[in-house]
Amino acid sequence: MAAIAGVAAAFAYVGTVDPNEPGHYPACPLLRFTGIYCPGCGGLRSAHAFVNGDLATAFGANAVATLGYAVFAVVWVVWLIRAAQNRRVRIGIPNGWWWVLGGALVIFSVVRNLPFGSALVP
């Protein structure tokens, strides 16, 4: 419960303090020094839009982050329901899926930095 309270507080802060206005958050060091978008670039703008109910803007700022918010919410609700029913609360992901997720993040990072992937740029 403490973890979800921390996540909720972070989302509440990002939802209130707009990352589109300069001076509130530090710049991504990878983008600042190399001009390369990392998988997290646009994540704060995505979270801000997500909290304020603008899912299209959230998805446009960082599609992977927006999907991550949804997956986190579903997993947390499943965990909460199982815990409330005194059922075993074990949500595991096979090791192979971690490689798939890592590969997808690498592909996302590479594509968003190529000319044809400009739609994925925040």
C-alpha positions in Angstrom: 0.0 0.0 0.0 2.9 2.3 0.7 4.3 1.7 -2.8 1.0 2.6 -4.5 0.7 5.7 -2.2 4.1 6.8 -3.5 3.2 6.2 -7.1 -0.1 8.0 -6.6 1.7 11.0 -5.0 4.2 11.1 -7.9 1.4 11.0 -10.5 -0.5 13.7 -8.5 2.6 15.9 -8.5 3.3 15.4 -12.2 -0.4 15.9 -13.0 -0.3 19.3 -11.2 3.2 20.6 -12.2 3.2 20.7 -16.0 6.5 19.3 -17.5 5.9 21.3 -20.7 6.8 24.4 -18.8 10.6 24.8 -18.5 12.3 24.9 -15.1 10.3 22.3 -13.2 12.1 19.1 -14.1 15.7 18.3 -15.2 16.3 17.6 -18.8 17.1 14.1 -20.0 20.9 13.9 -19.9 21.1 11.5 -22.9 18.9 13.9 -25.0 20.7 17.0 -23.8 24.3 15.8 -24.5 23.7 13.5 -27.5 20.4 14.4 -29.1 19.3 10.8 -28.8 15.8 10.0 -27.4 15.9 7.3 -24.7 12.9 5.0 -24.0 11.9 7.3 -21.2 12.0 10.6 -23.1 8.6 12.2 -23.0 7.5 10.1 -20.0 6.8 13.0 -17.8 4.7 14.7 -20.5 3.0 11.4 -21.0 2.2 11.0 -17.3 1.0 14.6 -17.1 -1.4 14.0 -20.0 -2.5 10.6 -18.6 -3.3 12.1 -15.2 -5.3 14.8 -16.9 -7.3 12.3 -19.0 -5.7 13.2 -22.4 -4.8 9.7 -23.5 -4.0 10.6 -27.1 -1.4 13.2 -26.0 -0.1 10.7 -23.4 0.3 8.1 -26.1 1.9 10.6 -28.5 4.4 11.8 -25.8 5.6 8.2 -25.0 3.6 5.2 -26.2 5.6 2.7 -24.1 5.2 4.7 -20.9 1.5 5.0 -21.5 1.2 1.2 -22.0 3.3 0.8 -18.8 0.9 2.9 -16.8 -2.0 0.7 -17.9 -0.2 -2.5 -17.3 0.9 -1.3 -13.8 -2.7 -0.4 -13.0 -4.1 -3.8 -14.1 -1.4 -5.7 -12.2 -2.0 -3.7 -9.1 -5.8 -4.2 -9.2 -5.3 -8.0 -9.7 -2.9 -8.0 -6.8 -5.3 -6.0 -4.6 -8.3 -8.3 -5.4 -6.3 -11.5 -4.7 -5.0 -10.0 -1.4 -8.5 -9.0 -0.3 -9.7 -12.6 -1.0 -6.7 -14.1 1.0 -5.6 -15.8 -2.2 -2.0 -16.3 -3.1 -0.6 -13.0 -4.4 2.1 -14.1 -6.8 2.4 -12.4 -10.1 5.4 -13.8 -12.0 6.7 -13.2 -15.4 8.8 -16.0 -17.0 12.4 -15.0 -17.7 11.9 -15.2 -21.5 9.4 -12.4 -21.3 11.9 -10.1 -19.7 14.1 -10.5 -22.8 11.1 -9.8 -25.0 10.4 -6.6 -23.1 14.0 -5.5 -23.2 14.2 -6.2 -26.9 11.0 -4.2 -27.5 12.4 -1.2 -25.5 15.6 -1.4 -27.6 13.6 -1.5 -30.9 11.4 1.4 -29.6 14.5 3.4 -28.8 16.2 2.8 -32.1 13.0 3.4 -34.2 12.1 6.7 -32.5 15.6 8.0 -33.3 15.4 7.2 -37.0 13.8 9.5 -39.6 10.8 7.2 -40.3 10.1 6.9 -36.6 9.4 10.6 -36.0 5.8 9.8 -34.9 7.3 8.3 -31.8 9.3 11.4 -30.9 7.9 13.3 -27.9 
